[in-house]
């Protein structure tokens, strides 16, 4: 693990048009996204960087991780399922909780800094703690002990 600061410079991301949006189901328009992961922890549980998305409406379903966002430019209206729409613009910060379901209506191309915390269950924790060659035999012993 490196113990150095990582600058989050939004200028490092190229201005290419990006790929069709994949963070949810496209409901309207042709939103295109691109991102640049500037830091990813060694255990892949934390990552941050810069993300951009062009206008369109995208439905998100059961967002897989907690995310903190700071909008650098653009406008988006986010509507949680069963909730009220809220508009965000340049300088606004917000958090998207794991499991979020709702829509993103990108009105003007947005660019944001993001930081995500990925979640893993007990199985994921075991995979990180136990080397692969030992994992299967140890899990078999644990299951037998739990059946008693």
FENFENGI-V662880 format. One record per residue. SS is DSSP state (hx for helix, st for strand, lp for the rest). PHI is phi in radians with two decimals (NA if undefined). NEAR is the number of other C-alpha atoms within 8 Angstrom. Layout:
ss=SS phi=PHI near=NEAR
ss=SS phi=PHI near=NEAR
This chain:
ss=lp phi=NA near=3
ss=lp phi=-1.60 near=3
ss=lp phi=-1.97 near=4
ss=lp phi=-2.32 near=4
ss=lp phi=-1.23 near=4
ss=lp phi=-2.07 near=6
ss=lp phi=-1.19 near=5
ss=lp phi=-1.78 near=8
ss=lp phi=-1.87 near=6
ss=hx phi=-1.14 near=7
ss=hx phi=-1.27 near=5
ss=hx phi=-1.30 near=5
ss=lp phi=-1.41 near=8
ss=lp phi=-1.22 near=5
ss=lp phi=-1.64 near=4
ss=lp phi=-1.31 near=5
ss=lp phi=-1.17 near=7
ss=lp phi=1.50 near=7
ss=st phi=-1.92 near=7
ss=st phi=-0.96 near=8
ss=lp phi=-0.99 near=12
ss=lp phi=-2.10 near=6
ss=lp phi=-1.41 near=6
ss=lp phi=-3.14 near=9
ss=st phi=-1.52 near=8
ss=st phi=-1.27 near=12
ss=st phi=-1.76 near=8
ss=st phi=-2.74 near=7
ss=st phi=1.41 near=8
ss=lp phi=-2.31 near=10
ss=lp phi=-1.14 near=13
ss=st phi=-2.15 near=12
ss=st phi=-2.18 near=14
ss=st phi=-2.59 near=11
ss=st phi=-2.57 near=9
ss=st phi=-2.39 near=8
ss=st phi=-1.30 near=9
ss=st phi=-1.65 near=11
ss=st phi=-2.62 near=8
ss=st phi=-2.44 near=10
ss=lp phi=-1.12 near=8
ss=lp phi=-1.00 near=6
ss=lp phi=-1.61 near=6
ss=lp phi=1.02 near=8
ss=lp phi=-1.59 near=10
ss=st phi=-2.38 near=11
ss=st phi=-2.61 near=13
ss=st phi=-2.65 near=12
ss=st phi=3.04 near=13
ss=st phi=-2.16 near=16
ss=st phi=-2.39 near=12
ss=st phi=-2.38 near=11
ss=st phi=-2.53 near=13
ss=lp phi=-1.47 near=12
ss=lp phi=-1.01 near=13
ss=st phi=2.71 near=13
ss=st phi=-2.03 near=13
ss=st phi=-2.24 near=15
ss=st phi=-1.67 near=12
ss=st phi=-1.72 near=13
ss=lp phi=-2.32 near=9
ss=lp phi=0.95 near=8
ss=lp phi=-0.86 near=11
ss=lp phi=-1.41 near=8
ss=st phi=-2.69 near=11
ss=st phi=-1.39 near=12
ss=st phi=-2.43 near=12
ss=st phi=-1.90 near=11
ss=st phi=-2.26 near=12
ss=st phi=-2.27 near=11
ss=st phi=-1.34 near=15
ss=st phi=-1.61 near=11
ss=st phi=-2.85 near=11
ss=st phi=1.59 near=12
ss=st phi=-2.46 near=13
ss=st phi=-2.48 near=13
ss=st phi=-1.92 near=12
ss=st phi=-1.88 near=12
ss=st phi=-2.15 near=11
ss=st phi=-1.21 near=11
ss=lp phi=-0.97 near=7
ss=lp phi=1.32 near=4
ss=lp phi=-2.07 near=6
ss=lp phi=-1.62 near=6
ss=st phi=-1.18 near=8
ss=st phi=-2.45 near=7
ss=st phi=-1.63 near=8
ss=st phi=-2.20 near=10
ss=st phi=-2.45 near=11
ss=lp phi=-0.85 near=9
ss=lp phi=1.58 near=8
ss=lp phi=-1.33 near=8
ss=st phi=-2.22 near=8
ss=st phi=-2.77 near=7
ss=st phi=-2.07 near=8
ss=st phi=-1.90 near=9
ss=lp phi=-1.36 near=9
ss=lp phi=-0.96 near=10
ss=lp phi=1.62 near=9
ss=lp phi=-0.95 near=11
ss=lp phi=-2.29 near=11
ss=st phi=2.95 near=11
ss=st phi=-2.09 near=12
ss=st phi=-1.99 near=12
ss=st phi=-1.86 near=11
ss=st phi=-1.39 near=14
ss=st phi=-1.51 near=10
ss=st phi=-2.36 near=9
ss=st phi=-0.77 near=12
ss=st phi=-1.81 near=14
ss=st phi=-2.32 near=12
ss=st phi=-2.52 near=12
ss=st phi=-1.51 near=14
ss=st phi=-2.33 near=12
ss=st phi=-2.43 near=11
ss=st phi=-2.08 near=11
ss=st phi=-1.98 near=10
ss=st phi=-1.48 near=10
ss=lp phi=-1.94 near=7
ss=lp phi=-2.40 near=7
ss=lp phi=-1.38 near=6
ss=hx phi=-1.07 near=6
ss=hx phi=-1.08 near=7
ss=hx phi=-1.15 near=8
ss=hx phi=-1.11 near=9
ss=hx phi=-1.10 near=8
ss=hx phi=-1.05 near=10
ss=hx phi=-1.32 near=8
ss=hx phi=-1.54 near=6
ss=lp phi=-1.89 near=8
ss=lp phi=-1.02 near=8
ss=hx phi=-0.88 near=7
ss=hx phi=-1.10 near=5
ss=hx phi=-1.63 near=8
ss=hx phi=-1.02 near=10
ss=hx phi=-1.09 near=8
ss=hx phi=-1.08 near=7
ss=hx phi=-1.16 near=8
ss=hx phi=-1.15 near=8
ss=hx phi=-1.11 near=8
ss=hx phi=-1.11 near=8
ss=hx phi=-1.07 near=8
ss=hx phi=-1.10 near=8
ss=hx phi=-1.08 near=8
ss=hx phi=-1.17 near=7
ss=hx phi=-1.25 near=6
ss=hx phi=-1.27 near=5
ss=lp phi=-1.22 near=4
